């Protein structure tokens, strides 16, 4: 299976082969829909966090569409190597940091605030609630930022996590995409 970038400066380029990796990359249709929902201003010049990076497709798509910088968090070493290879091939090496770590650990260590957070945990893992609560508790989202949560339509996502409030929810077959904003104090 190959994954193709759907827009921006590296549109139509493919990520490395996924043979032997246990990942479920976000489909081209869903990635295209996500970036269409947030528009060009959703990525242009933004500092982005890609959690549960897997293939890196969401973060690389954001870079292709003009993101200033992306922090990738992925616990699997082979997947981190694949992301690094793609980043180098596409010319984004100076715009990323790849953390090989568990998401819940990194969410307690990161000190940056992000303008866009991409959250795509393994389907059925139950990790959405933990990650969203840690993002809220640790103040990782800038006040005007967005969080995109992709999950199985069979899994439930809460509408609120502390100050984080869902304002958009779309279904794409077996995938739901929710967009959250931070409630103003």
Residue frames as qw, qx, qy, qz and C-alpha x, y, z in Angstrom:
[[0.000, 0.889, 0.457, 0.000, 0.00, 0.00, 0.00],
 [0.420, 0.132, -0.015, 0.898, 1.29, 3.46, -0.81],
 [0.089, -0.809, -0.436, 0.383, 0.21, 6.83, 0.52],
 [0.395, 0.448, 0.283, 0.750, 0.10, 9.85, -1.77],
 [0.118, -0.384, -0.287, 0.870, 0.17, 13.50, -0.63],
 [0.269, 0.668, 0.689, 0.080, -3.05, 15.24, -1.73],
 [0.160, 0.952, 0.202, 0.163, -2.06, 18.91, -1.92],
 [0.349, -0.883, 0.194, 0.244, 0.61, 21.58, -1.71],
 [0.122, 0.801, -0.532, -0.246, 4.23, 21.66, -2.80],
 [0.089, -0.305, 0.940, 0.127, 4.74, 17.87, -2.85],
 [0.742, 0.235, 0.242, -0.580, 1.25, 17.02, -4.14],
 [0.892, 0.340, -0.188, -0.233, 1.00, 13.55, -5.73],
 [0.287, 0.531, -0.769, 0.209, 4.34, 12.39, -4.30],
 [0.868, -0.270, -0.376, -0.180, 4.24, 9.06, -2.50],
 [0.481, -0.682, 0.504, -0.220, 5.52, 8.06, 0.90],
 [0.102, 0.409, -0.905, -0.050, 7.84, 5.07, 1.17],
 [0.623, -0.122, -0.721, -0.277, 6.44, 1.55, 1.11],
 [0.547, -0.487, 0.325, -0.599, 4.54, 0.52, 4.21],
 [0.820, 0.056, -0.564, -0.081, 5.41, -3.18, 3.97],
 [0.615, -0.060, -0.658, 0.430, 5.68, -4.82, 7.36],
 [0.018, -0.135, 0.378, -0.916, 4.39, -1.81, 9.29],
 [0.135, -0.528, -0.833, 0.095, 1.26, -2.15, 11.40],
 [0.027, 0.288, 0.129, -0.949, -0.31, 1.18, 10.52],
 [0.273, 0.677, 0.679, 0.072, -3.64, 2.43, 9.25],
 [0.230, -0.069, 0.128, 0.962, -2.76, 5.56, 7.29],
 [0.323, 0.584, 0.346, -0.659, -5.41, 8.25, 6.94],
 [0.586, 0.459, 0.601, 0.291, -6.99, 7.76, 3.54],
 [0.260, 0.105, 0.279, 0.918, -6.39, 10.34, 0.82],
 [0.205, -0.636, -0.549, -0.502, -10.11, 11.16, 0.86],
 [0.521, -0.751, -0.369, 0.166, -10.14, 11.87, 4.60],
 [0.518, -0.318, 0.023, 0.794, -6.83, 13.81, 4.52],
 [0.136, 0.325, 0.410, 0.841, -8.14, 15.93, 1.67],
 [0.344, -0.728, -0.505, -0.310, -11.35, 16.57, 3.60],
 [0.576, -0.602, -0.272, 0.482, -9.46, 17.52, 6.79],
 [0.384, -0.211, 0.139, 0.888, -7.32, 20.10, 5.01],
 [0.034, -0.481, -0.519, -0.706, -10.30, 21.38, 3.07],
 [0.427, -0.744, -0.513, -0.011, -12.25, 21.89, 6.34],
 [0.493, -0.652, -0.124, 0.562, -9.49, 23.97, 7.94],
 [0.391, 0.916, 0.081, 0.031, -8.59, 25.80, 4.74],
 [0.647, 0.517, -0.221, 0.515, -5.26, 27.20, 3.62],
 [0.135, -0.736, 0.312, -0.585, -5.01, 29.42, 6.70],
 [0.882, -0.428, 0.044, -0.193, -5.24, 26.29, 8.88],
 [0.916, -0.098, 0.070, 0.382, -1.68, 25.27, 7.99],
 [0.477, 0.722, -0.025, 0.501, 0.03, 28.27, 6.37],
 [0.157, 0.636, -0.404, 0.639, 2.96, 29.31, 8.59],
 [0.733, -0.547, 0.039, -0.401, 1.66, 27.28, 11.56],
 [0.007, 0.435, -0.854, 0.285, 3.49, 25.34, 14.26],
 [0.828, -0.064, -0.264, -0.490, 1.90, 21.87, 14.28],
 [0.347, -0.351, 0.835, -0.242, 1.94, 18.75, 16.46],
 [0.739, 0.138, -0.508, -0.420, 1.26, 15.38, 14.78],
 [0.479, -0.364, 0.702, -0.381, 0.44, 12.77, 17.45],
 [0.759, 0.109, 0.639, -0.053, 0.41, 9.02, 16.73],
 [0.189, 0.653, -0.392, -0.619, 2.17, 9.93, 13.49],
 [0.857, 0.244, 0.451, -0.050, 2.26, 6.45, 11.94],
 [0.711, 0.404, 0.318, 0.479, 3.32, 7.09, 8.34],
 [0.280, -0.389, -0.002, 0.878, 3.64, 10.83, 8.97],
 [0.220, 0.476, 0.643, 0.559, 1.09, 11.49, 6.22],
 [0.130, -0.897, -0.422, -0.003, -0.91, 14.11, 8.15],
 [0.395, -0.758, 0.090, 0.511, 2.15, 16.10, 9.26],
 [0.419, -0.089, 0.553, 0.715, 3.81, 15.83, 5.85],
 [0.156, 0.680, 0.618, 0.363, 0.56, 16.94, 4.22],
 [0.221, -0.924, -0.220, 0.221, 0.60, 19.99, 6.53],
 [0.436, -0.513, 0.340, 0.657, 4.22, 20.77, 5.56],
 [0.359, 0.267, 0.662, 0.601, 3.33, 20.42, 1.89],
 [0.008, -0.801, -0.519, -0.298, 0.53, 22.93, 2.46],
 [0.162, 0.743, -0.086, 0.644, 2.79, 25.54, 4.04],
 [0.708, -0.687, -0.154, 0.060, 3.22, 24.65, 7.73],
 [0.054, 0.881, -0.425, 0.203, 6.23, 26.37, 9.29],
 [0.056, 0.425, -0.860, 0.277, 7.21, 23.47, 11.57],
 [0.852, -0.217, -0.268, -0.394, 5.87, 20.05, 12.60],
 [0.237, -0.427, 0.815, -0.311, 6.69, 17.99, 15.69],
 [0.762, 0.009, -0.553, -0.337, 5.96, 14.31, 15.03],
 [0.423, -0.397, 0.706, -0.407, 5.35, 11.89, 17.92],
 [0.876, 0.141, -0.360, -0.288, 5.46, 8.17, 17.15],
 [0.674, -0.555, 0.469, -0.133, 6.51, 5.32, 19.45],
 [0.936, 0.140, 0.292, 0.136, 7.58, 2.81, 16.76],
 [0.385, -0.598, 0.418, 0.565, 11.19, 3.16, 15.63],
 [0.433, 0.175, 0.709, 0.528, 10.68, 1.81, 12.08],
 [0.173, 0.833, 0.506, 0.139, 7.87, 4.26, 11.52],
 [0.224, -0.891, 0.066, 0.390, 10.03, 7.14, 12.78],
 [0.442, -0.295, 0.591, 0.607, 12.74, 6.08, 10.29],
 [0.345, 0.501, 0.692, 0.389, 10.17, 6.02, 7.49],
 [0.002, 0.951, 0.288, -0.111, 8.94, 9.52, 8.44],
 [0.351, -0.723, 0.297, 0.516, 12.53, 10.81, 8.55],
 [0.461, 0.027, 0.682, 0.566, 13.24, 9.32, 5.10],
 [0.233, 0.733, 0.586, 0.253, 10.14, 10.95, 3.60],
 [0.176, -0.936, -0.097, 0.289, 10.93, 14.30, 5.26],
 [0.406, -0.510, 0.467, 0.598, 14.44, 14.23, 3.80],
 [0.405, 0.267, 0.723, 0.491, 13.20, 13.17, 0.34],
 [0.113, 0.828, 0.514, 0.193, 10.64, 15.99, 0.27],
 [0.363, 0.452, -0.090, 0.810, 13.08, 18.66, 1.49],
 [0.443, -0.763, -0.162, -0.442, 11.46, 19.40, 4.86],
 [0.747, -0.084, -0.504, 0.425, 14.35, 18.26, 7.13],
 [0.238, 0.146, -0.329, 0.902, 14.83, 21.72, 8.71],
 [0.420, -0.315, -0.086, -0.847, 11.13, 22.05, 9.55],
 [0.836, -0.293, -0.359, -0.294, 10.58, 19.03, 11.77],
 [0.142, -0.452, 0.801, -0.366, 11.43, 17.23, 14.97],
 [0.779, -0.094, -0.542, -0.302, 10.57, 13.55, 15.30],
 [0.380, -0.464, 0.635, -0.487, 10.08, 12.24, 18.82],
 [0.621, -0.017, -0.771, -0.138, 10.21, 8.47, 19.23],
 [0.060, -0.066, 0.709, -0.699, 8.10, 8.17, 22.37],
 [0.053, -0.540, -0.840, 0.025, 4.67, 7.32, 23.69],
 [0.028, -0.639, -0.305, -0.706, 2.21, 10.15, 23.13],
 [0.547, -0.774, -0.301, -0.104, 1.06, 10.32, 26.76],
 [0.691, -0.390, -0.058, 0.606, 4.67, 10.79, 27.93],
 [0.373, 0.232, 0.230, 0.869, 5.46, 13.47, 25.33],
 [0.185, -0.744, -0.392, -0.508, 2.29, 15.40, 26.20],
 [0.594, -0.769, -0.171, 0.163, 3.69, 15.88, 29.71],
 [0.664, -0.292, 0.160, 0.670, 7.16, 16.89, 28.43],
 [0.359, 0.519, 0.366, 0.684, 6.41, 19.27, 25.54],
 [0.224, -0.525, -0.316, 0.758, 6.63, 22.96, 26.44],
 [0.027, 0.034, 0.427, 0.903, 5.52, 24.50, 23.13],
 [0.469, 0.480, 0.488, -0.559, 2.07, 25.73, 22.27],
 [0.283, 0.087, 0.780, 0.551, 0.75, 24.59, 18.92],
 [0.356, 0.259, -0.076, -0.895, -1.59, 26.26, 16.45],
 [0.820, 0.129, -0.304, -0.467, -2.79, 22.92, 15.07],
 [0.356, -0.333, 0.857, -0.167, -2.70, 19.50, 16.70],
 [0.699, 0.181, -0.523, -0.453, -3.38, 16.39, 14.62],
 [0.445, -0.281, 0.759, -0.382, -4.55, 13.42, 16.69],
 [0.784, 0.216, -0.397, -0.424, -5.00, 10.03, 15.00],
 [0.408, -0.407, 0.786, -0.226, -4.59, 7.23, 17.57],
 [0.116, 0.025, -0.959, -0.258, -5.00, 3.58, 16.61],
 [0.599, -0.261, -0.312, -0.689, -8.68, 2.79, 16.13],
 [0.828, -0.358, -0.396, -0.172, -10.23, 1.16, 19.18],
 [0.551, 0.196, -0.541, 0.604, -7.28, 2.04, 21.44],
 [0.444, -0.780, -0.437, 0.056, -9.27, 4.31, 23.77],
 [0.576, -0.172, -0.110, 0.792, -6.39, 6.83, 23.78],
 [0.093, 0.648, 0.298, 0.694, -8.37, 9.87, 22.62],
 [0.474, -0.830, -0.248, -0.159, -9.66, 10.81, 26.08],
 [0.730, -0.470, -0.009, 0.497, -6.22, 10.56, 27.71],
 [0.502, 0.176, 0.239, 0.812, -4.51, 12.57, 24.96],
 [0.043, -0.723, -0.331, -0.604, -7.18, 15.28, 24.84],
 [0.569, -0.799, -0.194, 0.018, -7.17, 15.71, 28.61],
 [0.701, -0.326, 0.080, 0.629, -3.34, 15.96, 28.65],
 [0.335, 0.438, 0.294, 0.781, -3.40, 18.54, 25.84],
 [0.275, -0.821, -0.275, -0.418, -5.86, 20.63, 27.86],
 [0.704, -0.672, -0.122, 0.196, -4.12, 20.19, 31.23],
 [0.668, -0.261, 0.173, 0.675, -0.69, 21.07, 29.84],
 [0.151, 0.853, 0.074, -0.494, -1.87, 24.07, 27.79],
 [0.524, -0.143, 0.617, 0.570, -0.43, 22.78, 24.51],
 [0.319, 0.617, 0.592, 0.409, -2.97, 24.48, 22.24],
 [0.127, 0.005, -0.015, 0.992, -2.67, 28.18, 21.46],
 [0.277, 0.393, 0.521, -0.705, -5.82, 30.16, 22.18],
 [0.559, 0.508, -0.117, -0.645, -6.75, 30.42, 18.48],
 [0.040, 0.346, -0.903, -0.251, -5.60, 26.89, 17.62],
 [0.838, 0.061, -0.152, -0.521, -7.44, 23.79, 16.44],
 [0.362, -0.279, 0.889, -0.041, -7.26, 20.10, 17.25],
 [0.706, 0.220, -0.430, -0.518, -8.23, 17.60, 14.55],
 [0.488, -0.231, 0.807, -0.239, -9.21, 14.20, 15.96],
 [0.629, 0.216, -0.581, -0.468, -9.60, 11.25, 13.60],
 [0.354, -0.190, 0.853, -0.334, -11.18, 8.10, 15.01],
 [0.059, -0.193, -0.941, -0.273, -13.27, 5.09, 14.11],
 [0.438, -0.311, -0.214, -0.816, -16.96, 5.88, 13.76],
 [0.730, -0.339, -0.590, -0.055, -17.50, 2.97, 16.19],
 [0.481, -0.189, -0.467, 0.717, -15.49, 4.81, 18.89],
 [0.135, -0.909, -0.381, -0.099, -17.03, 7.68, 20.79],
 [0.401, 0.204, -0.191, 0.873, -15.36, 11.04, 21.31],
 [0.160, -0.676, -0.526, 0.491, -16.57, 13.43, 23.98],
 [0.258, 0.842, 0.298, 0.368, -17.73, 16.88, 22.91],
 [0.138, -0.916, 0.216, -0.308, -15.70, 18.61, 25.64],
 [0.819, -0.090, -0.331, 0.459, -12.33, 18.03, 27.28],
 [0.382, -0.457, -0.217, 0.773, -11.84, 20.76, 29.87],
 [0.129, 0.673, 0.004, -0.729, -11.61, 23.97, 27.83],
 [0.007, -0.193, 0.762, 0.618, -11.48, 22.09, 24.52],
 [0.565, 0.396, 0.470, -0.551, -14.86, 22.11, 22.77],
 [0.398, 0.190, 0.776, 0.450, -15.90, 20.25, 19.62],
 [0.301, 0.546, 0.100, -0.775, -17.37, 22.55, 16.99],
 [0.627, 0.440, -0.392, -0.508, -17.39, 20.31, 13.91],
 [0.555, -0.163, 0.814, -0.048, -17.87, 16.58, 13.34],
 [0.627, 0.449, -0.358, -0.527, -17.91, 14.84, 9.96],
 [0.791, -0.101, 0.601, -0.058, -18.27, 11.18, 9.02],
 [0.428, 0.580, -0.574, -0.388, -16.39, 9.48, 6.17],
 [0.770, 0.080, -0.617, -0.140, -17.53, 5.84, 6.18],
 [0.804, -0.371, -0.417, 0.203, -15.78, 4.13, 9.09],
 [0.484, 0.006, -0.230, 0.844, -13.90, 7.32, 10.02],
 [0.147, -0.925, -0.351, -0.002, -15.09, 10.34, 12.02],
 [0.455, 0.257, -0.124, 0.843, -13.22, 13.64, 12.02],
 [0.316, -0.854, -0.397, 0.113, -13.84, 16.05, 14.91],
 [0.374, 0.489, -0.127, 0.778, -12.47, 19.57, 15.16],
 [0.503, -0.687, -0.428, 0.304, -11.96, 21.18, 18.57],
 [0.181, 0.704, -0.114, 0.677, -11.27, 24.75, 19.64],
 [0.378, -0.166, -0.616, 0.670, -10.25, 26.07, 23.01],
 [0.195, -0.839, -0.493, -0.120, -13.02, 27.85, 24.88],
 [0.197, 0.599, -0.191, 0.752, -12.13, 31.45, 25.71],
 [0.386, -0.257, -0.676, 0.573, -11.65, 32.15, 29.39]]
